[in-house]
Amino acid sequence: MRPSLRLFAAVCGAIFLLISGFLGVGYWAVQREPEFYRQALAHEPARLEVASDELLQHTTALASDVREVGQWQALFTAEQVNGWLAVDVPQNHPGLLPAEIIEPRILFQPNRVTIGCRLEQAGITTVASLEVEIYMARPNVLAIRFCKARAGAVPVPLAPILERCSAAAAASNLRMEWQQASGDPVALITLAARHDHGTEFFLERLELRDGAMYLAGRTEHAGKDRDPTATPTPPPEMATQSAKKLQSQR
């Protein structure tokens, strides 16, 4: 499994840990579904299959482009990602997510992603959601700002999710650093850039739009001098913190 998929699986799996502390809240509160989640589940199976195929085609094309020297870009829609989650994951990646996590779906909004899924434990079902901001701190360094998590309509703490993300990154040999922005925990994930045929890629832009995610970057011969002015600066309010301290603040 690719490291990025492992990390995604760990983030979704971490939501499951939150439900254990909320079995005593009102039934309606934990059963409430976000509107985007209801709409995503209403798509017809044939439409989901087409969307899943489109995502796989676009991913294959992007992987090919990234291996070649030059500029590249790609656009993925939320419908394509949700089609992949609904069709390809159960068929070809059955162990990607814990069995308790059912029908995960995502929502793309400007600068923000919301992940929703059904959770089942001891005969009780709820819909958990996690809202994050994703942006490039600098080329090949992805920033994930954790904003809020809910079980139904009930806010839940982020600490279990942060712990699972740290564990998943370590297990996948991903370099990850914790910071914070205005009190929110931010994970900085460094992407491995070098290919085994003498090139390296630089993911420079990640834009979250209404219903879509846009990626752009370039591939160069390994070791080529780069313009340092092309590196974006992280938000000024961001301060480095340890993961343990961030978790205690949540």
N, C-alpha and C positions, 0 to 999 in steps of 0.2 A: 504494500500500500504506500502511496506517495506521502511524504511528510505533511504536506498541506491537508490531505484528507484525514490523516491521523489527528491533526490539531483540530480540524472541524468536528470530527467525531468526539473528541474529548470535550470541546466546548458544549456540544449538545448533550453529551453524557453527564456533564457536570450539573446541568439543570435538574436531572433526575434526583440528585442528592438533596435538592432544596425541598422536595415534597414531604420528606419525613417530618419536618418541623411544623407542617401546616395541616395535619389531619384533623385538627379540632376547629378549624375555621368554618364559617357557614358554607353549606353545600353550594349555594348559588354563586358565592364569591369565587370558589375554585373551579366552577364549571363554566364561567363566562369565557367566551371565545372572542378574540380580536376580530374585527370585521375583515381585515385582509386575509386572515386564516380561513374564515368561512368561504370567502370568495375563491381562494386558491384550491380548496377541497372540492369545489363545485365544478371544476373543469372536467370535461368528458375524457374518458380513457384514450380515445383515438387522438384527441388533441394533445394529451400529455405525451404520447408516444412520438408524435411528430416533433414536439418541442425537445424531447430527450435526444432524438436523433440529430437535431440541429445543434444542440450543445456539443455533442461528441464530434460532429464534423468541424465546428468552429475551434474546438480544443485541439484537434489533430492539426488543423491548418496553422494555428498559432504556434504549436510545438515545432512545426516545420519551419515557420518564418524565423523563430527565435534562434534556430541553429545556423541561419545564414547571416553574414555580415550585412548590416544596414538597419534602416528604421522598420518598425513593425507596430501594429496596433490591432485591437480586437474589441468587439462589443458583445456582451452577453446580457440577455434579457432575464428578468425574474421568471418569466414563463418558461424559458429554456432550463433554468436551474431547477425550478420546481418540477418540470417534466422529468429531468434526470433523477431527482430525489424520489419521484413517484414510480418510475419505471426501471431505470438502469440500476439504481442502488439495490432494490430488493432482488433483482434478477442476477446481477453479476457481482455485487459486493454485500452479501447477506450479513457478514460479520462487521460491517463498518460501524454500526451503531448498536448500543445495548438493546436487548429485546424489549425493554420497557418503553423505549422511545418509538412512537408510532407516528407515521405520516408527517415528517418534518417539512416545513415550507418556509420560504423567505420572502421578504418585502424589501425592495430597493427604493429609497427616497434620497433626495439630495443630501450627500455627506453622511448617510445613515443606512444601516441594515438592521432589520428586525427578523429574528429567527423564532419560529413558533413550532410546537410539536405537542402531541398528546402523550401523557405519561400515565402509566397504570401501575398501581401498587395496592396489594391487599384488596382487590376488587373495587378500588376507587380510581376514577379517571379524572384528570384535570388537563388543562391546556397551559403549558409553560411558555413564556416568551422572554427573549433576551434582546435588548436594544444596544447596539454599539455604533460608534463612528469609526470609519476606516479611511485612512489617508496615507500618503507617502511622507515620512519624516525627512527622507533624503533618498536618492536612488538606491534601490534594493533594500530599503529599510521600511517595512510596513508597520504602521502604527494602528493599534486597535484600542480605542477608548471605550471602556465599559461604562454604560450610562445607567441602565436599570434592568432588573429582572423581575418577573411576576409569575405567580402561580394563579391562574385565572385572573381575578382582579386584585389579588393581594400582593403587595410588594414584598420581595424576599431579598436577603443579603447576598452580596456578590462574592464573599470570601470563598465559598466552596468552588465557584467557577474559576477564580484566580488560582487556587491551589491545583485544580485539575489541569489548567492551561500550562502552568509551570512544569508539572509532571509530564504532560504530553510533549512539550518542547524538549525536555531533557531526554525522554525516551526516543525521540526522533532525531536527536543530535542537531536541533535547531538552536541557533544563538538567539536568546531572548533576554531583554533587559526591561525591568519595571520602572516606570516613571509615573508622575501624576500631573494632571492638568485641572486646575480649579477644583481640586479635591477628588477628581475621578481617576481611577487607576488606568494606566495606559501601558500596554505591552508593545515593545518595539521588537519586531522579528526581522532578523537579517536573513535575506535569501541567498542561498549558495548560487553564485553567478557563473562559475567556470564550467565549460564543457570539456569533454575529453578529447576534442579534436582541435584544440588551440584557440577557442573563442570564448568570450564571456559576454553575458547579457546584462543590461541595466534597465530595470523597470523604473521608469521616471514619472509616469502619471497614472493615477488611479482616480477616476471620477465616478462617484455614485450619483445617478440621476433618477428621475421618476421612472421606475420600472426597468432600469438598466444599469450596467456597470461597464465603464470604458477603461481599457488598459492601453498604454503606449510606452514604447521604449526603443532601445537600439541594441545591436550586437556588434562587437568589435573584436579584432584580433587581440588575444590575451596580452596584457602588458602595455598596451598602447596608452600614451599620455592622454589624460582627460582634463577638461576645463573645470577647475574647482568652483568657478562661479555658477556652474549648472546645478550645484547641490542645494536643494531647498533647506531653509532654516526651520527647525521645529518651533512650535508656538512658544512665545516668550514666557508664558505662565507655567510651562512644563518644568518640573523639578524632579531630579532623580531621587527615587526612593527604593528601599528594599521591598521585595514582595511581601515579606512578613509584616512590615510596618503598614503597607497598603491594606493588607487583609485585616489588620487590627483596627484600621480606621473605618472599615465598612461594617 
